[in-house]
Amino acid sequence: MSEQIMRLRKRIASEVGATMVEYGLMVALVAVVVGVAAALLGKNISTMFDSIATSI
């Protein structure tokens, strides 16, 4: 039983957990950037598609 606990401690303390957190932060940052870009460019893109649809 104690051998399993030691393996679990090693697994938790390894750098794998740190890299997972880093990847999670990067994904969150990308999501924020995409959201801000969509908010800023949304009106312009909508206007562009409306003009294209009107000309077709």
C-alpha positions as CSV (number, residue, x, y, z in Angstrom):
1,M,0.0,0.0,0.0
2,S,2.8,2.4,0.9
3,E,4.4,1.7,-2.5
4,Q,1.3,2.9,-4.2
5,I,1.2,6.0,-2.2
6,M,4.9,6.7,-3.0
7,R,4.1,6.3,-6.7
8,L,1.2,8.7,-6.4
9,R,3.4,11.3,-4.7
10,K,6.0,11.0,-7.4
11,R,3.3,11.4,-10.1
12,I,1.8,14.5,-8.4
13,A,5.2,16.1,-7.8
14,S,6.5,15.5,-11.3
15,E,6.8,18.3,-13.9
16,V,3.9,16.9,-15.8
17,G,1.5,18.8,-13.6
18,A,3.3,22.0,-14.2
19,T,3.3,21.6,-17.9
20,M,-0.4,20.9,-17.9
21,V,-1.0,24.1,-16.0
22,E,1.1,26.0,-18.5
23,Y,-0.9,24.5,-21.4
24,G,-4.1,25.5,-19.7
25,L,-2.9,29.1,-19.2
26,M,-1.9,29.2,-22.9
27,V,-5.3,27.9,-24.0
28,A,-7.0,30.5,-21.8
29,L,-4.9,33.3,-23.2
30,V,-5.7,32.2,-26.8
31,A,-9.4,32.1,-26.0
32,V,-9.2,35.6,-24.6
33,V,-7.4,36.9,-27.7
34,V,-9.9,35.3,-30.0
35,G,-12.7,36.7,-28.0
36,V,-11.3,40.2,-28.1
37,A,-10.5,40.0,-31.8
38,A,-14.0,38.8,-32.6
39,A,-15.5,41.7,-30.5
40,L,-13.3,44.3,-32.3
41,L,-13.6,43.0,-35.8
42,G,-17.2,41.6,-35.6
43,K,-18.9,44.7,-36.8
44,N,-16.5,45.2,-39.7
45,I,-16.7,41.7,-40.8
46,S,-20.5,41.7,-40.6
47,T,-20.6,44.9,-42.7
48,M,-18.3,43.4,-45.3
49,F,-20.4,40.2,-45.6
50,D,-23.5,42.3,-45.9
51,S,-22.0,44.3,-48.8
52,I,-20.9,41.1,-50.5
53,A,-24.3,39.6,-50.1
54,T,-26.0,42.8,-51.5
55,S,-23.7,42.8,-54.5
56,I,-24.4,39.1,-55.3
